[in-house]
């Protein structure tokens, strides 16, 4: 009993949990997360405007596909329990899911702007009109029957879990790899401890890029950091709530903070 496969698996799980807890106890005072830095800066009386950002994975733009996978798993759940829903066959659910994933892939991978999207929609409209004049609309649509996809609720759920896990890993990584921008400096954090680079406000410029339609539609955009030292490559960060972040970045870059404590000490001298 004590050496069965289930008990060995339990020992392994307990060992991993114990090692993780021990590592946390040893390193918790040296770990420097994004959330801790936010608290420190928020309590600093000399800094009123600041911005902390990190790079989301581009896979977060597949959120519509993840939502579609969850809905498809929910719709397929009654069939897994032995219930039959005649109006929603597995082929219909799989076909709609495949169409959403395909469109999501197409828009995300090819960086489609609003102009390109409008041109594509108008072109598709003219193409369907041409098919209608020839009486070929229904035959054309029936061609997609061969793309019917049938997947169990577990399969759809697995796709959604993989997507959510990818997004969570990106958020977790952002706890230790992030950029802090204040009126006087920028700090590039590159690990769980104090490893990083400190850059003065005059040694870099910033650029906001919101040309990608899907990114902007979902509230994302890119903040690009360009260093005056040409030896350092620019840093591009995919940022959520780009509208608010861009406004805050403009306020931070337009100010210069003064250390009031140091100023008072010089006056007293």
C-alpha positions as CSV (number, residue, x, y, z in Angstrom):
1,X,0.0,0.0,0.0
2,X,2.7,2.5,1.0
3,X,4.6,1.7,-2.2
4,X,1.7,1.7,-4.7
5,X,1.7,4.0,-7.7
6,X,-0.9,6.3,-6.1
7,X,1.2,6.7,-2.9
8,X,4.3,7.4,-5.0
9,X,2.5,10.1,-6.9
10,X,1.3,11.6,-3.6
11,X,4.9,11.6,-2.2
12,X,6.0,13.4,-5.4
13,X,3.3,16.0,-5.0
14,X,4.0,16.6,-1.3
15,X,7.7,16.8,-2.1
16,X,7.1,19.5,-4.8
17,X,4.9,21.5,-2.4
18,X,7.4,21.2,0.4
19,X,10.3,22.3,-1.8
20,X,8.2,25.2,-3.1
21,X,7.3,26.3,0.4
22,X,11.0,26.0,1.6
23,X,12.2,28.0,-1.4
24,X,9.6,30.7,-0.7
25,X,10.7,30.9,3.0
26,X,14.3,31.3,2.0
27,X,13.9,33.8,-0.8
28,X,10.8,35.8,0.3
29,X,12.9,38.6,1.6
30,X,15.0,38.9,-1.5
31,X,12.3,38.5,-4.0
32,X,11.2,41.8,-5.5
33,X,7.9,41.6,-7.3
34,X,6.0,44.2,-9.4
35,X,3.3,44.4,-6.8
36,X,5.7,45.2,-4.0
37,X,7.4,47.9,-6.1
38,X,4.0,49.4,-6.9
39,X,3.3,49.7,-3.1
40,X,6.7,51.3,-2.5
41,X,6.3,53.9,-5.2
42,X,2.7,54.6,-4.2
43,X,3.8,55.5,-0.7
44,X,6.7,57.7,-1.9
45,X,5.6,61.4,-1.3
46,X,8.0,62.7,-4.0
47,X,6.4,60.7,-6.8
48,X,2.9,61.5,-7.9
49,X,2.9,60.1,-11.4
50,X,4.4,56.8,-12.3
51,X,3.9,53.8,-14.5
52,X,4.7,50.1,-14.2
53,X,4.2,47.9,-17.2
54,X,5.1,44.4,-18.3
55,X,4.9,42.5,-21.6
56,X,1.9,40.3,-22.1
57,X,2.3,37.3,-24.3
58,X,0.8,37.8,-27.8
59,X,-1.2,34.6,-27.2
60,X,-3.6,36.7,-25.0
61,X,-5.0,38.0,-28.3
62,X,-6.5,34.5,-28.7
63,X,-8.9,35.3,-25.9
64,X,-11.9,35.1,-28.3
65,X,-10.8,31.6,-29.2
66,X,-10.5,30.6,-25.6
67,X,-14.0,32.0,-24.8
68,X,-15.3,30.1,-27.9
69,X,-13.6,26.9,-26.6
70,X,-15.3,27.3,-23.2
71,X,-18.7,27.9,-24.7
72,X,-18.2,24.9,-27.0
73,X,-17.3,22.7,-24.1
74,X,-20.4,23.9,-22.2
75,X,-22.6,23.1,-25.2
76,X,-21.0,19.7,-25.6
77,X,-21.4,18.8,-21.9
78,X,-25.0,17.6,-22.3
79,X,-23.9,15.1,-24.9
80,X,-21.2,13.9,-22.6
81,X,-23.9,13.2,-20.0
82,X,-26.0,11.3,-22.6
83,X,-28.5,14.0,-23.4
84,X,-29.2,14.8,-27.1
85,X,-29.6,18.4,-28.3
86,X,-30.9,18.0,-31.9
87,X,-30.5,21.7,-32.8
88,X,-26.8,21.8,-32.0
89,X,-25.0,18.9,-33.6
90,X,-21.3,18.4,-32.8
91,X,-20.5,19.3,-36.4
92,X,-22.2,22.7,-36.1
93,X,-20.5,23.5,-32.8
94,X,-17.1,22.4,-34.2
95,X,-17.6,24.3,-37.4
96,X,-18.5,27.6,-35.6
97,X,-15.5,27.1,-33.2
98,X,-13.2,26.4,-36.1
99,X,-14.4,29.6,-37.9
100,X,-13.8,31.7,-34.8
101,X,-10.3,30.3,-34.3
102,X,-9.4,30.7,-38.0
103,X,-10.6,34.3,-38.0
104,X,-8.8,35.0,-34.7
105,X,-5.6,33.5,-36.2
106,X,-5.9,35.4,-39.4
107,X,-6.4,38.8,-37.7
108,X,-3.8,38.3,-35.0
109,X,-1.0,36.9,-37.2
110,X,-1.2,39.4,-40.0
111,X,-1.4,42.6,-37.9
112,X,-4.6,43.8,-39.7
113,X,-5.3,47.5,-39.3
114,X,-8.7,49.2,-39.5
115,X,-8.0,50.2,-43.2
116,X,-7.1,46.7,-44.2
117,X,-10.1,45.3,-42.4
118,X,-12.5,47.7,-44.1
119,X,-11.0,46.8,-47.5
120,X,-11.4,43.1,-46.7
121,X,-15.0,43.5,-45.7
122,X,-15.9,45.5,-48.8
123,X,-14.1,43.0,-51.0
124,X,-15.9,40.0,-49.4
125,X,-19.2,41.9,-49.9
126,X,-18.5,42.4,-53.6
127,X,-17.5,38.7,-53.9
128,X,-20.7,37.5,-52.4
129,X,-22.7,39.9,-54.6
130,X,-21.0,38.4,-57.7
131,X,-21.8,34.9,-56.5
132,X,-25.4,36.0,-55.9
133,X,-25.7,37.3,-59.5
134,X,-24.5,33.9,-60.7
135,X,-26.7,31.9,-58.3
136,X,-23.6,30.3,-56.7
137,X,-24.0,31.5,-53.1
138,X,-25.5,28.3,-51.6
139,X,-23.2,26.0,-53.5
140,X,-20.2,28.0,-52.3
141,X,-21.4,27.8,-48.7
142,X,-22.0,24.1,-49.0
143,X,-18.3,23.6,-49.7
144,X,-17.6,24.3,-46.1
145,X,-19.5,21.1,-45.1
146,X,-16.3,19.2,-45.6
147,X,-14.6,21.3,-42.9
148,X,-17.0,20.0,-40.2
149,X,-15.2,19.4,-37.0
150,X,-16.4,17.2,-34.2
151,X,-14.7,17.3,-30.8
152,X,-15.7,16.3,-27.3
153,X,-16.3,18.7,-24.4
154,X,-13.0,17.5,-22.9
155,X,-11.2,18.5,-26.1
156,X,-12.6,22.0,-26.2
157,X,-12.0,22.4,-22.4
158,X,-8.4,21.2,-22.9
159,X,-7.8,23.9,-25.6
160,X,-9.2,26.6,-23.3
161,X,-7.1,25.4,-20.3
162,X,-3.9,25.5,-22.4
163,X,-4.7,29.0,-23.5
164,X,-5.5,30.2,-20.0
165,X,-2.3,28.6,-18.7
166,X,-0.3,30.4,-21.3
167,X,-1.8,33.7,-20.2
168,X,-1.3,33.0,-16.5
169,X,2.4,32.2,-17.1
170,X,2.8,35.5,-19.0
171,X,1.2,37.4,-16.0
172,X,3.4,35.5,-13.5
173,X,6.5,36.3,-15.5
174,X,5.4,39.9,-15.5
175,X,5.8,39.9,-11.7
176,X,9.6,39.7,-12.1
177,X,10.2,41.2,-15.6
178,X,8.7,44.7,-15.8
179,X,9.5,48.3,-16.5
180,X,9.1,51.1,-13.9
181,X,8.8,54.6,-15.3
182,X,8.9,57.7,-13.1
183,X,9.5,61.4,-14.0
184,X,13.2,61.1,-13.2
185,X,14.2,57.6,-14.3
186,X,13.3,54.2,-15.7
187,X,14.1,50.9,-14.1
188,X,14.3,47.7,-16.1
189,X,13.6,44.8,-13.8
190,X,15.1,41.5,-15.1
191,X,14.5,38.8,-12.4
192,X,13.1,38.0,-9.0
193,X,15.8,39.9,-7.1
194,X,17.3,43.4,-7.6
195,X,18.8,42.5,-11.0
196,X,18.1,45.2,-13.6
197,X,19.2,48.5,-15.2
198,X,18.6,52.1,-14.2
199,X,18.2,54.5,-17.0
200,X,17.9,58.3,-16.7
201,X,15.0,60.1,-18.3
202,X,17.2,61.8,-20.9
203,X,18.6,58.5,-22.1
204,X,15.5,57.0,-23.7
205,X,12.3,57.9,-25.6
206,X,9.0,56.1,-25.8
207,X,6.6,55.3,-28.6
208,X,2.9,54.2,-28.4
209,X,1.8,51.8,-31.2
210,X,-1.9,51.1,-31.5
211,X,-2.1,50.2,-35.3
212,X,-3.1,46.6,-34.7
213,X,-6.9,46.4,-34.9
214,X,-7.4,43.3,-32.8
215,X,-5.0,44.6,-30.1
216,X,-6.8,47.9,-29.9
217,X,-10.2,46.3,-29.9
218,X,-9.3,44.2,-26.9
219,X,-7.7,47.2,-25.1
220,X,-4.1,46.3,-25.9
221,X,-1.3,48.2,-27.6
222,X,2.4,48.4,-27.7
223,X,4.7,50.8,-25.8
224,X,8.1,50.8,-27.4
225,X,11.2,52.1,-25.4
226,X,13.9,53.4,-27.7
227,X,17.3,54.0,-26.1
228,X,19.6,56.8,-27.2
229,X,22.5,54.4,-26.9
230,X,22.3,52.7,-30.2
231,X,24.0,49.6,-28.8
232,X,20.9,48.8,-26.9
233,X,18.0,47.3,-28.8
234,X,14.5,48.9,-28.4
235,X,12.1,47.1,-26.0
236,X,8.5,46.5,-27.2
237,X,5.9,45.8,-24.5
238,X,2.4,44.6,-25.2
239,X,0.3,46.5,-22.6
240,X,-3.3,46.1,-21.5
241,X,-5.6,49.2,-21.1
242,X,-3.4,51.0,-23.5
243,X,-5.6,54.2,-23.6
244,X,-5.1,54.8,-19.8
245,X,-1.4,53.7,-20.0
246,X,-0.6,56.1,-22.9
247,X,-2.2,59.0,-21.0
248,X,-0.3,58.2,-17.9
249,X,2.9,57.8,-19.8
250,X,2.5,61.2,-21.3
251,X,2.0,62.7,-17.9
252,X,5.0,60.9,-16.4
253,X,7.3,61.9,-19.3
254,X,6.1,65.5,-19.1
255,X,7.1,66.0,-15.5
256,X,10.2,66.2,-13.5
257,X,10.0,65.2,-9.8
258,X,11.9,67.1,-7.2
259,X,13.1,65.4,-4.0
260,X,11.5,67.7,-1.3
261,X,13.4,66.1,1.5
262,X,16.8,66.8,-0.1
263,X,15.7,70.3,-1.0
264,X,14.6,71.1,2.6
265,X,17.9,69.7,4.0
266,X,19.9,72.0,1.6
267,X,17.8,75.0,2.8
268,X,18.5,74.2,6.4
269,X,22.2,74.1,5.7
